[in-house]
Amino acid sequence: MSMNCHDTLKRLGITPNYIGYHQTITAVELAKCEPDMLCLVTKSLYPEVAKSYGSSWKTVERNIRSVVSMAWERNPDLLRELAGYPLDSKPRAAQFIAILADQP
């Protein structure tokens, strides 16, 4: 995968001991394979990730939101750089996934 989503998350201050770390990676991989899923995150992307982890889409969304909050708190400058456009506030979960999925 890309500059490796694992490496990117670690640079953002997110470590593998969070379930959201793994769910974010799964969501990014799905979004890279099927970009249209980013248009329907609650109807397709989150439920698909949830299946892999035996949880609900709402749990997946909450876990990814936690990852976004940590990334924004720990390394907002890198997150802004990865976005490639001005980020004045913490991105939404779907926006965060799109930013990561857009990395080469």
C-alpha positions as CSV (number, residue, x, y, z in Angstrom):
1,M,0.0,0.0,0.0
2,S,0.9,3.7,-0.4
3,M,3.6,5.5,1.6
4,N,2.2,2.7,3.7
5,C,-0.9,3.7,5.6
6,H,0.7,2.1,8.7
7,D,3.7,4.4,8.5
8,T,1.4,7.4,7.9
9,L,-0.7,6.7,10.9
10,K,2.3,6.2,13.1
11,R,3.7,9.6,11.9
12,L,0.3,11.1,12.8
13,G,0.8,9.7,16.3
14,I,-1.6,6.7,16.0
15,T,-0.3,3.3,17.1
16,P,-1.6,-0.2,16.5
17,N,-2.9,-0.7,20.0
18,Y,-6.1,1.2,19.0
19,I,-8.8,-0.8,17.2
20,G,-9.5,2.4,15.2
21,Y,-6.0,2.1,13.8
22,H,-6.8,-1.2,12.2
23,Q,-10.3,-0.1,11.1
24,T,-8.9,3.0,9.5
25,I,-6.4,1.0,7.5
26,T,-9.2,-1.3,6.4
27,A,-11.4,1.7,5.4
28,V,-8.5,3.3,3.5
29,E,-7.8,0.1,1.6
30,L,-11.4,-0.3,0.7
31,A,-11.6,3.4,-0.4
32,K,-8.5,2.9,-2.6
33,C,-10.1,-0.1,-4.3
34,E,-13.6,1.4,-4.6
35,P,-13.4,5.2,-4.4
36,D,-17.2,5.4,-4.8
37,M,-17.5,4.1,-1.3
38,L,-16.4,7.5,0.0
39,C,-19.6,8.9,-1.3
40,L,-21.7,6.5,0.9
41,V,-19.6,6.0,4.0
42,T,-22.4,5.1,6.4
43,K,-24.2,3.0,3.8
44,S,-21.3,1.1,2.3
45,L,-17.8,1.8,3.7
46,Y,-18.4,1.7,7.4
47,P,-20.7,-1.4,7.2
48,E,-18.1,-3.2,5.1
49,V,-15.4,-2.4,7.7
50,A,-17.7,-3.4,10.5
51,K,-18.2,-6.9,9.0
52,S,-14.4,-7.5,9.2
53,Y,-14.4,-6.6,12.9
54,G,-17.7,-8.1,14.0
55,S,-19.0,-4.7,15.0
56,S,-21.6,-2.1,13.9
57,W,-20.9,0.7,11.5
58,K,-21.5,3.2,14.2
59,T,-18.7,1.7,16.3
60,V,-16.4,1.8,13.3
61,E,-17.3,5.5,12.7
62,R,-16.7,6.3,16.4
63,N,-13.3,4.5,16.4
64,I,-12.2,6.3,13.2
65,R,-13.4,9.6,14.7
66,S,-11.2,8.9,17.7
67,V,-8.2,8.3,15.4
68,V,-8.9,11.6,13.6
69,S,-9.0,13.4,16.9
70,M,-5.7,11.9,18.0
71,A,-4.1,12.7,14.7
72,W,-5.3,16.3,14.8
73,E,-4.1,16.7,18.4
74,R,-0.7,15.0,17.9
75,N,0.4,16.1,14.4
76,P,-1.9,18.6,12.8
77,D,0.9,20.0,10.6
78,L,1.4,16.6,8.9
79,L,-2.3,16.1,8.5
80,R,-2.5,19.5,6.8
81,E,0.4,18.6,4.5
82,L,-1.2,15.2,3.6
83,A,-4.5,16.9,2.8
84,G,-2.8,19.2,0.3
85,Y,-5.4,22.0,1.0
86,P,-6.1,24.2,4.0
87,L,-7.5,22.5,7.0
88,D,-8.7,25.0,9.6
89,S,-10.3,22.4,11.8
90,K,-10.2,18.7,12.4
91,P,-11.4,16.8,9.4
92,R,-14.5,14.6,9.5
93,A,-13.9,10.8,9.6
94,A,-14.8,10.3,5.9
95,Q,-12.6,13.3,4.9
96,F,-9.7,11.8,6.9
97,I,-10.1,8.4,5.1
98,A,-10.2,10.3,1.7
99,I,-7.0,12.1,2.6
100,L,-5.2,8.9,3.5
101,A,-6.6,7.0,0.5
102,D,-5.4,9.8,-1.8
103,Q,-1.7,9.2,-0.8
104,P,0.5,7.6,-3.5
